Amino acid sequence: MIKSAIRSLLAAPPLLRLYGSLPGTQLSLFTLHRFAVPDLGVAGHDPEQLAAALAVLRRERIAILPLAAVVEAMREQRPLPKRAVVFTVDDGYFDFAEMGAPVFERYDCPVTVFLVTGFLDRTTWLWWDKVRFIFTHGELRRLSSSLARELGDAPAQGRLIALAAEISRLSTPIPNGELLALVDDLAARAGVVLPESAPEPFRPMSWDSVQRLASGVVAFGPHTVTHPVLSRTGPVHAAFEITESWRRLREVDARAVPVFSYPNGGYGRREMDLVREAGLQAAVTTTPSYAAVDGSSSPDDRLFRLPRFPYPDQAQGLLLTSSGFRRIRPPRRAE
């Protein structure tokens, strides 16, 4: 309640004009993921809240630009609008095609969706969804008993702590192969046989949807084949994930955008070089900051580490960020 009142005050038109007068261009890239489908238990962005936010941006005359146009302008060192917004969506779940895309189309709002190509091919699904599936369908008593055998006479509370610690390891910076092995081990302990392709709540959009949407406001870019954190993979594997996802996407959509999205924002100099070598022109991260369209570093270097803010579901938060407010209040670094 108090936070909402403060946001309303900070988003008052006179203050928005003040933020907009700050030096430099306020180029805000936003990233979204899932869209809410209550009937399937899918949590995510509320389509109606998104519609309200897009209406506010249109009312305030903040430019909403295609990512491809921004990259082209930066490559050619052409000026961009003082305040501009770019929308991106990661992964390629079905709910974007069914719930999110109609909202962007209603407001003639360009958006770029980064696809995990193996996910759309139904040859893999995403590890965090597998964990959710395990805890929804698994025998938690069996999981606890498995830990009990390892821990001997440890009390139940200790076993639960051990279980929580093991699950938390899935989010730590461990090699990708070890991460997937941990998920498989968790499934075995819980007595769950993981389906080969994603069940209904976790399924991807179809390639037919990609072809249909690509003729409108939606553009597509590559986001690897299987969604590993590239900096935790070997060089051959990392190169394959980048080049093959770009090849497969162009096979379906000749108009695909030559911009890559690093899974979980994980990248370094090696990944930047691999993306460039694959023939791509830029890449986006999850570093929450305004994109630098001028400065001391070369445009080429900036293009392969474009920052993105997480999308704020409140229209006021979106308006504050896109108006330049976060230049005054520096954002916290992404976890």
Buried (B, 14 or more C-beta within 10 A) or exposed (E): EEEEEEBEEBBEEEBBEBBBEBEEBBBBBBBBBBBBBEEEEBEBBBBEBBBBBBEBBEEBEBBBBBBBBBBEBBEEEEEBBBBBBBBBBBBBBBBBBBBBBEBBBBBEBBBBBBBBBBBBBBEBBBBEBBBBBBBEBBEEEEBBEBBBEEEEEBEEEBBEBBBEEBBEEBEEEBEBEEBBEBBBEBBBBBBBEBEEBBBEBBBBBBBEBBBBBBEEBBBBBBBBBBBBBBBBBEEEBBBBBBBBBBBBBBEBBEEBBBBBBBBBBBBEEEBBEBBBEBEBBBBBBBBBBBBBBEEEEEBEEBBBBBBBBBBBBBBBBBBBBBBBBBBEEEBEEBE
